[in-house]
Amino acid sequence: MFYNFGIKQLEEILEWKKLISNEVIKDLSEMINIISNGFNSNEWISLGFTLEQGVKLFKNGINFNDAKKLKEKVIKNAISVDEIIKFKRNGFSIQDALEWLLSGFNSYEAKLLRQQGITLVQAKMFKSKGYSANEIIKLNQDNQDMIIIKNAIIFVMKDIAKIIAALILIIVINFYYQWAKAGFNIIEALEWKINNFSLQQAKELKKNGFNLNEAKEWKRAGFKINEAIGWKKNGFALNNAREWKDNDFNVSEAIEWRENGFSSSEAKNWKKKGFNLSEAIKWRKKRI
């Protein structure tokens, strides 16, 4: 019995020595200090923690009772001791740390989200729609109108009689999520939608330098979305593009004739008389 007890003591001393080598603790005096402050290695090991895990948690203010909450998740490697410690240093309780971790957020993300006033419930809702932590923070910062809508939902849901209104707000939010993801604020989204532009059309037009007023003018002039983009991208103002189009030239033809010094009316006259571009260039040089 004495021999077995001595072996266990030796094994524990070797484990403590390993912690010093791995810089988990500084030296023998720190080990003595940890033990004198109530650390019982047998208790921690009986829960399934290694000595190193137990010491790390204890050093960072996580007591034995809190450790019991972590037991199953740590031992199954669902979460790491180091990540729990980071949460603790950032002011999270053990329960909060577990909830954030198991929802897919690390300590850095959880800290940033909480600093922005975003609750775990809100963060999980955004994450379920494919948003990363950084995207959630950006939406929260750049689109304060989202906060207004969310607060409106909370207010409405307090009164059962307003459930229908709450459902309408949810529909609006779902609509706005898609537009917000594409870089539109709620006012822009509504304006484009009211003027019968789909999200895809609005994205393409905006990407190619159109504001809403320009897009409306090109549309009123009879240009399809792809046509308008093609003409503008090649340097044609709306009035000029309309002249060429009215004279039965597409954008590719208009570019060729324009590059060879023909106005839309000149090109029309040559074409009307049966000349193609090559012939028109040749005969114009002869001043005929």
C-alpha positions, 0 to 999 in steps of 0.5 A: 500500500505504501509503495502504491501511494508513493508511486501516485505521489511521484506521478503527480509530482512529475505531472506538476513538473511537466506543467512548469516545463510547459509554462502552465505555471511558473515554478514550484512556489506557484504550484504550492500557492494554487494548492494552498488556495484550495485546488484538489487535483483528485477532485478535478481528475475524478471529473475527467479533467487532466491536471493541466486542464484543471490547473488552467481553469482554476488559475483563471477563476473557474471553481470546481462547481463551475467546472462540473458544468463544463465536464461533459463538453470538455471531455467530449472535445466539443469545446476547449479549456483555452476557449472557455478561459478566453470567455471568462477573461472577457467577462462571460459567465460559464453558462453564457460561454457555453451557450455562445460556444455551442451556437458556433461563436468563439470568444472574440466574436461573442465579445464583439457582438455583445459590445454592439448590443447584439444578444445571443438570440439575435446573433443566432437568428442572423447566423441561421440566415448565413451571416458571419459575425462580421456581417452581423456587426456591419448590418447592426452598425450600418443599418440602424433601421434594422434595430428599429424594426426589431424593436418594433417587433418586440413591442408589437409581440407584447400585445397578442392583438397585434400579432398580425402586425408583427407577422407583416413586420417579419415579412418586411424584414425577410424582404430587407435582409436580401436587399441589405446583403446586396448593399441597399439600405431600406429606403433605397430598397423600397424605392427600387422595388416601388419602381418595379425593379427586381433586386437582381436588376437593381444590383446590375444597374447600380454595379454599372453606374446607374442611380435610380433616376437614370434607371427610370429614364432609360426604362421610360425610353424603352431600353431593357436593362441589359440594353441600357447597361450596354449603351452606357458602358460604351459611352452613349448618353441616353439621348444619343443612344435613343437616336441610334436605336430609333435609327435601327442600330444596335449598340455593336453597330453604333460603336462601329459607325461612331468609331469611323466618324459617322453620326447616327443620322449620317449612318442612317442615310448611308444605310437607307441608301443600301451601303454597309459600313465598309462601303460608306467609308470608301465612298465618303473618302471619295466625297460622293 
